[in-house]
Amino acid sequence: MIRIIAAAVVLCAGAACAADYPTRPVNLIVAFTPGGPSDVLARIVGRQLEKTLGQPFIIDNRPGGAGNIAAETVAHAAPDGYTLLMGNNGLLATNQSLFKKLNFDGGKDFAPISLIGSQPNILVVNPKLGINSMAELIAYAKANPGKLNYANSGFGAAAHLSAELFKSEAKVDIVSVSYKGAAPALQDLIAGHVQLMFATSASVIGFLKAGTLRPLAVTTLKRFSLMPELPTVAELGLPGFDATTWHGLVAPAGTPREVIDTLNRATVQALKDADTLRQLHDLGVEVNSSTPEEFAAYIKSEIPKWAAVVKASGAQVE
């Protein structure tokens, strides 16, 4: 009898009880500081998931290590659906080639739930710099090597590699200044301590509307639908330039399929909510949900793509 009860407990700890998920608060880990794009996205989507699933989604900010601290935490967490990661291309794809040694595998150690959306990075400058176009920026940088500083919101993040790719293709010498997240980086950019930045649309769109920062170009191959008047880097003289930031939810590998399906349905429903869509669009996010299989295939395709960018940039961390 004892063995039968023990077996039932073990079974209930896995897929057999997944139909009841969630029965307690869910920890949603964000790899960056409060106020940054990933944090804001997590809070918007998390609030809607709370309404659908009836349990709190607690935002847990764990910045540092280019996001590896947060990603490793989730990769090694119990695969029960109560520890999730707001992932992006940096955490799940770029870091695989950027770091020589990681304690997790972006393509194997996570169970993808759904893509949430994508954002171009936008090349922005402090208006006091007096530069009004990308051509002027390149000309100034070539005439003044090493005198311009760009804010790096996280080593190895898409914004950082966008800048490094830009430096390589434009053949300019611009110095990187590292910050722990977009919020402090933007504060120094606005204050004039650094002169430019490749930042996600979500983090700068408010400053662009206010005229606090000046946009020069977007980093996607096609123009950004929410700012169609802004040209692409490729249009302005660097053909083929493409560096997009995407966000999506993942759980630890081995999470029961029933739990993944529950979270996927709730996420897709959240991204159809009119108020959620408005908030995400206001942040400059092009919403795009997916099935778990579609998101898994996308992550796997991004790993070699960003490996090529890392190699071209020469950036690597021991």
The 8 nearest C-alpha neighbors of each residue, nearest first, counted from 0:
[[1, 3, 2, 4, 5, 6, 7, 8],
 [2, 0, 4, 3, 5, 6, 7, 8],
 [3, 1, 5, 0, 4, 6, 7, 8],
 [2, 4, 0, 6, 1, 5, 7, 8],
 [3, 5, 7, 1, 6, 2, 8, 0],
 [6, 4, 2, 8, 7, 3, 1, 9],
 [5, 7, 3, 9, 8, 4, 2, 10],
 [8, 6, 10, 4, 5, 9, 11, 3],
 [7, 9, 11, 5, 6, 10, 12, 4],
 [10, 8, 12, 6, 11, 7, 5, 13],
 [9, 11, 7, 12, 8, 13, 15, 6],
 [12, 10, 16, 15, 8, 13, 9, 7],
 [11, 13, 9, 10, 8, 16, 14, 15],
 [14, 12, 11, 10, 15, 16, 17, 9],
 [13, 15, 17, 16, 255, 11, 257, 12],
 [14, 16, 11, 13, 17, 10, 18, 12],
 [17, 15, 11, 18, 14, 19, 13, 12],
 [16, 18, 14, 20, 19, 15, 258, 257],
 [17, 19, 16, 20, 257, 15, 258, 14],
 [18, 20, 17, 16, 21, 22, 15, 258],
 [21, 19, 17, 22, 18, 258, 16, 261],
 [20, 22, 23, 19, 54, 52, 24, 25],
 [21, 23, 20, 19, 54, 24, 53, 25],
 [22, 24, 21, 54, 25, 55, 81, 20],
 [25, 23, 55, 54, 56, 26, 57, 81],
 [26, 24, 81, 56, 57, 82, 55, 27],
 [25, 27, 82, 57, 81, 56, 28, 83],
 [28, 26, 83, 58, 84, 57, 59, 82],
 [27, 29, 59, 84, 60, 58, 83, 26],
 [30, 28, 60, 85, 31, 59, 61, 38],
 [29, 31, 62, 66, 61, 69, 60, 28],
 [32, 30, 62, 29, 180, 60, 61, 33],
 [31, 33, 180, 62, 35, 60, 34, 38],
 [34, 32, 38, 35, 31, 60, 39, 182],
 [33, 35, 38, 39, 182, 32, 36, 181],
 [34, 36, 181, 38, 182, 33, 37, 32],
 [37, 35, 39, 38, 202, 201, 40, 34],
 [38, 36, 40, 39, 35, 41, 29, 85],
 [37, 39, 41, 35, 36, 40, 33, 34],
 [40, 38, 42, 36, 41, 37, 34, 35],
 [41, 39, 37, 43, 38, 42, 36, 44],
 [40, 42, 38, 44, 39, 45, 43, 37],
 [41, 43, 45, 39, 40, 44, 46, 38],
 [44, 42, 40, 45, 46, 41, 39, 275],
 [45, 43, 47, 41, 46, 42, 40, 48],
 [46, 44, 42, 48, 47, 43, 41, 56],
 [47, 45, 49, 44, 48, 43, 42, 50],
 [46, 48, 50, 44, 49, 45, 269, 51],
 [49, 47, 45, 51, 50, 46, 52, 265],
 [50, 48, 46, 53, 54, 47, 52, 55],
 [49, 51, 47, 48, 53, 52, 46, 54],
 [50, 52, 48, 49, 53, 265, 47, 269],
 [53, 51, 49, 54, 50, 48, 21, 265],
 [52, 54, 49, 50, 51, 55, 48, 21],
 [53, 55, 49, 24, 52, 23, 56, 21],
 [56, 54, 24, 49, 57, 25, 53, 23],
 [57, 55, 25, 45, 26, 24, 49, 27],
 [56, 58, 26, 27, 55, 25, 59, 24],
 [57, 59, 27, 28, 26, 60, 56, 29],
 [58, 60, 28, 27, 29, 57, 61, 26],
 [61, 59, 29, 28, 30, 32, 31, 62],
 [60, 62, 30, 69, 29, 31, 59, 63],
 [63, 61, 31, 30, 32, 60, 66, 179],
 [64, 62, 65, 66, 68, 61, 179, 67],
 [63, 65, 67, 66, 68, 62, 154, 153],
 [66, 64, 63, 154, 67, 153, 155, 156],
 [65, 67, 30, 64, 68, 69, 63, 90],
 [66, 68, 70, 64, 69, 65, 71, 90],
 [69, 67, 71, 66, 70, 64, 72, 63],
 [68, 70, 30, 72, 67, 71, 61, 66],
 [71, 69, 67, 73, 72, 68, 74, 66],
 [70, 72, 74, 68, 73, 69, 67, 103],
 [73, 71, 69, 70, 75, 74, 76, 68],
 [72, 74, 76, 70, 75, 71, 251, 82],
 [75, 73, 71, 251, 108, 72, 76, 70],
 [74, 76, 73, 72, 71, 77, 251, 103],
 [77, 75, 73, 74, 72, 78, 251, 82],
 [76, 78, 79, 75, 251, 82, 80, 81],
 [79, 77, 254, 251, 253, 80, 76, 252],
 [78, 80, 254, 77, 81, 255, 82, 13],
 [81, 79, 82, 78, 254, 258, 250, 83],
 [80, 82, 25, 79, 26, 83, 24, 78],
 [83, 81, 26, 80, 27, 25, 73, 76],
 [82, 84, 250, 27, 249, 28, 26, 73],
 [85, 83, 28, 249, 86, 27, 248, 29],
 [84, 86, 248, 29, 247, 28, 41, 249],
 [87, 85, 247, 84, 246, 248, 90, 91],
 [86, 88, 246, 245, 89, 90, 91, 247],
 [87, 89, 92, 91, 90, 245, 93, 244],
 [90, 88, 93, 156, 87, 92, 91, 94],
 [89, 91, 87, 88, 94, 66, 92, 86],
 [90, 92, 105, 88, 89, 87, 86, 93],
 [91, 93, 302, 88, 89, 94, 95, 301],
 [94, 92, 89, 305, 95, 96, 97, 88],
 [93, 95, 97, 96, 98, 92, 89, 90],
 [96, 94, 93, 92, 97, 98, 105, 302],
 [97, 95, 306, 94, 98, 93, 309, 99],
 [96, 98, 94, 315, 95, 316, 93, 309],
 [99, 97, 316, 100, 96, 94, 315, 317],
 [98, 100, 317, 316, 97, 101, 96, 315],
 [99, 101, 98, 102, 317, 95, 316, 103],
 [102, 100, 103, 98, 99, 104, 95, 67],
 [101, 103, 71, 100, 104, 67, 74, 75],
 [102, 104, 101, 71, 108, 105, 74, 70],
 [105, 103, 108, 107, 106, 95, 102, 101],
 [106, 104, 91, 107, 108, 92, 103, 109],
 [105, 107, 104, 299, 108, 298, 109, 91],
 [106, 108, 104, 105, 109, 252, 110, 103],
 [109, 107, 252, 104, 74, 105, 251, 103],
 [110, 108, 252, 251, 250, 107, 249, 111],
 [109, 111, 252, 250, 249, 251, 112, 254],
 [112, 110, 249, 291, 295, 113, 294, 109],
 [111, 113, 291, 249, 263, 248, 259, 110],
 [114, 112, 289, 291, 248, 247, 290, 288],
 [113, 115, 247, 288, 289, 294, 116, 246],
 [116, 114, 247, 288, 287, 246, 286, 113],
 [117, 115, 286, 287, 285, 246, 245, 114],
 [118, 116, 245, 285, 244, 284, 246, 286],
 [119, 117, 244, 284, 200, 243, 245, 199],
 [120, 118, 243, 218, 219, 244, 199, 217],
 [119, 121, 199, 198, 218, 197, 200, 217],
 [122, 120, 217, 198, 197, 216, 123, 199],
 [121, 123, 197, 216, 215, 196, 214, 217],
 [124, 122, 214, 213, 196, 195, 215, 121],
 [125, 123, 195, 213, 194, 212, 126, 196],
 [124, 126, 212, 127, 194, 128, 189, 213],
 [127, 125, 128, 213, 129, 212, 124, 130],
 [126, 128, 129, 125, 191, 130, 124, 194],
 [129, 127, 126, 130, 125, 194, 124, 191],
 [128, 130, 127, 126, 131, 125, 124, 135],
 [131, 129, 128, 135, 132, 136, 126, 124],
 [132, 130, 129, 135, 215, 133, 213, 136],
 [133, 131, 135, 134, 215, 130, 136, 216],
 [132, 134, 136, 135, 215, 137, 216, 235],
 [133, 135, 137, 132, 136, 138, 235, 236],
 [134, 136, 138, 132, 133, 137, 130, 139],
 [137, 135, 133, 139, 134, 138, 140, 130],
 [138, 136, 140, 134, 139, 135, 141, 133],
 [137, 139, 135, 141, 136, 140, 134, 142],
 [138, 140, 142, 136, 137, 141, 143, 135],
 [139, 141, 143, 137, 142, 138, 144, 171],
 [142, 140, 138, 143, 139, 144, 171, 137],
 [141, 143, 139, 140, 144, 138, 137, 171],
 [142, 144, 140, 141, 146, 139, 145, 147],
 [145, 143, 172, 140, 146, 141, 142, 173],
 [144, 146, 172, 173, 147, 174, 143, 148],
 [147, 145, 144, 143, 148, 173, 174, 140],
 [146, 148, 173, 145, 174, 194, 140, 149],
 [149, 147, 174, 193, 173, 194, 175, 176],
 [148, 150, 195, 196, 175, 193, 194, 176],
 [151, 149, 196, 176, 184, 193, 152, 177],
 [150, 152, 177, 159, 153, 176, 178, 175],
 [153, 151, 180, 181, 178, 184, 179, 177],
 [154, 152, 156, 151, 65, 180, 179, 178],
 [153, 155, 65, 156, 159, 151, 177, 152],
 [154, 156, 159, 160, 153, 65, 157, 97],
 [157, 155, 89, 159, 153, 158, 154, 160],
 [156, 158, 160, 159, 161, 89, 244, 155],
 [159, 157, 161, 197, 156, 160, 198, 120],
 [160, 158, 156, 162, 151, 161, 157, 155],
 [161, 159, 163, 157, 162, 158, 164, 155],
 [160, 162, 158, 164, 159, 163, 157, 242],
 [163, 161, 165, 159, 160, 164, 197, 166],
 [164, 162, 160, 166, 165, 161, 312, 167],
 [163, 165, 167, 161, 162, 166, 312, 160],
 [164, 166, 162, 168, 163, 167, 169, 161],
 [167, 165, 163, 171, 169, 164, 170, 168],
 [168, 166, 164, 170, 165, 169, 163, 312],
 [167, 169, 165, 170, 166, 164, 237, 171],
 [168, 170, 166, 171, 167, 165, 137, 237],
 [171, 169, 167, 168, 166, 172, 141, 165],
 [170, 172, 166, 169, 141, 140, 173, 144],
 [171, 173, 144, 145, 166, 174, 140, 170],
 [174, 172, 145, 147, 148, 171, 175, 149],
 [173, 175, 148, 145, 149, 147, 176, 172],
 [174, 176, 149, 148, 151, 150, 177, 173],
 [177, 175, 150, 151, 149, 148, 174, 178],
 [178, 176, 151, 152, 150, 175, 153, 154],
 [177, 179, 152, 184, 180, 151, 153, 183],
 [180, 178, 153, 152, 63, 62, 32, 177],
 [179, 181, 152, 178, 32, 31, 182, 153],
 [180, 182, 152, 184, 35, 183, 185, 202],
 [181, 183, 185, 184, 35, 180, 34, 186],
 [184, 182, 186, 185, 181, 180, 187, 178],
 [185, 183, 181, 187, 186, 182, 150, 178],
 [184, 186, 188, 182, 187, 183, 181, 189],
 [185, 187, 183, 189, 184, 188, 190, 182],
 [186, 188, 190, 192, 185, 184, 189, 191],
 [187, 189, 185, 193, 191, 190, 186, 192],
 [188, 190, 186, 191, 187, 185, 125, 211],
 [191, 189, 187, 188, 192, 186, 193, 125],
 [190, 192, 188, 193, 189, 187, 194, 125],
 [191, 193, 187, 190, 188, 194, 189, 148],
 [194, 192, 188, 148, 191, 149, 195, 150],
 [195, 193, 125, 148, 124, 149, 188, 191],
 [196, 194, 124, 149, 123, 193, 125, 150],
 [197, 195, 149, 150, 123, 198, 122, 124],
 [196, 198, 122, 158, 121, 120, 162, 123],
 [199, 197, 120, 121, 158, 196, 200, 122],
 [200, 198, 120, 201, 202, 121, 119, 118],
 [199, 201, 283, 203, 202, 204, 120, 118],
 [202, 200, 282, 283, 199, 203, 36, 204],
 [201, 203, 199, 200, 36, 204, 35, 198],
 [204, 202, 206, 200, 205, 201, 207, 199],
 [203, 205, 207, 206, 200, 201, 202, 208],
 [206, 204, 208, 207, 203, 209, 202, 282],
 [205, 207, 209, 211, 203, 208, 204, 212],
 [208, 206, 210, 204, 212, 209, 205, 211],
 [209, 207, 205, 206, 210, 204, 211, 212],
 [208, 210, 206, 207, 211, 205, 212, 204],
 [211, 209, 207, 212, 208, 206, 213, 126],
 [212, 210, 206, 209, 207, 189, 213, 126],
 [211, 213, 125, 207, 210, 206, 124, 126],
 [212, 214, 124, 123, 126, 125, 207, 215],
 [215, 213, 123, 122, 216, 124, 212, 121],
 [214, 216, 132, 122, 133, 123, 213, 131],
 [217, 215, 231, 230, 122, 232, 121, 229],
 [218, 216, 121, 231, 219, 120, 232, 119],
 [217, 219, 242, 241, 120, 232, 119, 231],
 [220, 218, 241, 221, 119, 242, 217, 243],
 [221, 219, 241, 233, 231, 240, 218, 239],
 [222, 220, 219, 223, 231, 218, 230, 217],
 [221, 223, 227, 231, 224, 230, 219, 220],
 [222, 224, 226, 227, 225, 221, 119, 217],
 [225, 223, 227, 226, 222, 285, 221, 228],
 [224, 226, 223, 227, 283, 280, 285, 284],
 [227, 225, 223, 224, 228, 229, 222, 283],
 [228, 226, 224, 223, 229, 222, 225, 230],
 [227, 229, 226, 230, 222, 223, 225, 224],
 [228, 230, 227, 226, 216, 231, 217, 222],
 [231, 229, 216, 222, 234, 217, 228, 232],
 [230, 232, 217, 216, 234, 233, 218, 222],
 [231, 233, 235, 216, 234, 218, 217, 237],
 [234, 232, 238, 237, 240, 231, 235, 239],
 [235, 233, 231, 232, 236, 230, 238, 237],
 [236, 234, 232, 233, 237, 231, 230, 133],
 [235, 237, 234, 233, 238, 232, 134, 169],
 [236, 238, 233, 240, 232, 235, 239, 168],
 [239, 237, 233, 240, 236, 234, 232, 235],
 [238, 240, 233, 241, 237, 220, 232, 234],
 [239, 241, 233, 238, 237, 232, 220, 218],
 [242, 240, 219, 218, 220, 239, 243, 233],
 [243, 241, 218, 219, 161, 244, 240, 157],
 [244, 242, 119, 219, 118, 120, 245, 241],
 [243, 245, 118, 117, 119, 157, 88, 120],
 [246, 244, 117, 87, 116, 88, 118, 243],
 [247, 245, 87, 115, 86, 116, 114, 117],
 [246, 248, 114, 115, 86, 113, 85, 87],
 [249, 247, 85, 112, 113, 86, 84, 111],
 [248, 250, 111, 112, 84, 110, 83, 109],
 [249, 251, 83, 110, 109, 84, 111, 252],
 [252, 250, 109, 74, 78, 110, 73, 254],
 [253, 251, 109, 110, 108, 254, 250, 78],
 [252, 254, 78, 255, 251, 110, 109, 79],
 [253, 255, 78, 79, 252, 251, 80, 256],
 [256, 254, 258, 257, 14, 253, 259, 13],
 [255, 257, 259, 258, 260, 254, 14, 253],
 [256, 258, 260, 255, 259, 17, 261, 18],
 [257, 259, 261, 256, 255, 260, 17, 262],
 [260, 258, 256, 262, 261, 257, 112, 263],
 [259, 261, 263, 257, 258, 262, 256, 264],
 [262, 260, 258, 264, 259, 263, 257, 265],
 [261, 263, 265, 259, 260, 264, 266, 258],
 [264, 262, 260, 266, 112, 265, 261, 113],
 [263, 265, 267, 261, 266, 262, 268, 260],
 [264, 266, 268, 262, 263, 267, 269, 48],
 [267, 265, 269, 263, 268, 264, 262, 270],
 [266, 268, 270, 264, 269, 265, 288, 263],
 [269, 267, 265, 271, 266, 270, 264, 272],
 [270, 268, 266, 272, 271, 267, 47, 265],
 [271, 269, 267, 268, 272, 276, 266, 275],
 [270, 272, 268, 269, 273, 267, 276, 275],
 [273, 271, 275, 269, 270, 274, 276, 268],
 [272, 274, 276, 275, 277, 271, 270, 278],
 [273, 275, 277, 276, 272, 278, 279, 271],
 [276, 274, 278, 272, 277, 273, 279, 270],
 [277, 275, 273, 279, 274, 278, 280, 272],
 [276, 278, 274, 280, 275, 279, 281, 273],
 [279, 277, 281, 275, 276, 280, 274, 282],
 [278, 280, 282, 276, 284, 281, 277, 275],
 [281, 279, 283, 277, 284, 282, 278, 276],
 [280, 282, 278, 279, 283, 277, 284, 201],
 [283, 281, 201, 279, 280, 284, 278, 204],
 [282, 284, 201, 280, 200, 281, 279, 118],
 [285, 283, 280, 118, 279, 282, 117, 286],
 [284, 286, 116, 117, 118, 287, 280, 283],
 [287, 285, 116, 284, 115, 288, 117, 270],
 [286, 288, 116, 115, 114, 285, 289, 117],
 [289, 287, 114, 115, 113, 267, 286, 116],
 [290, 288, 113, 114, 293, 294, 291, 287],
 [289, 291, 293, 292, 113, 294, 263, 112],
 [290, 292, 112, 294, 111, 113, 293, 295],
 [293, 291, 295, 290, 294, 296, 111, 289],
 [294, 292, 290, 296, 295, 291, 289, 297],
 [293, 295, 297, 291, 292, 296, 114, 113],
 [296, 294, 292, 298, 297, 293, 111, 291],
 [297, 295, 299, 293, 294, 298, 292, 300],
 [298, 296, 294, 300, 299, 295, 293, 301],
 [299, 297, 301, 295, 300, 296, 294, 302],
 [298, 300, 296, 297, 301, 302, 106, 295],
 [301, 299, 297, 298, 302, 296, 303, 304],
 [300, 302, 304, 298, 299, 303, 92, 305],
 [301, 303, 92, 304, 305, 299, 300, 306],
 [304, 302, 306, 305, 301, 300, 307, 299],
 [305, 303, 301, 306, 307, 302, 300, 308],
 [306, 304, 308, 307, 93, 303, 302, 309],
 [305, 307, 303, 309, 96, 308, 304, 302],
 [306, 308, 310, 305, 304, 309, 311, 303],
 [309, 307, 305, 311, 310, 306, 312, 304],
 [310, 308, 306, 312, 311, 307, 314, 313],
 [309, 311, 307, 313, 308, 312, 306, 314],
 [312, 310, 308, 309, 313, 307, 164, 167],
 [313, 311, 309, 314, 310, 164, 163, 308],
 [312, 314, 310, 311, 309, 315, 163, 308],
 [315, 313, 312, 309, 97, 310, 316, 155],
 [316, 314, 97, 98, 313, 317, 309, 99],
 [315, 317, 98, 97, 99, 314, 100, 155],
 [316, 99, 98, 315, 100, 97, 101, 314]]
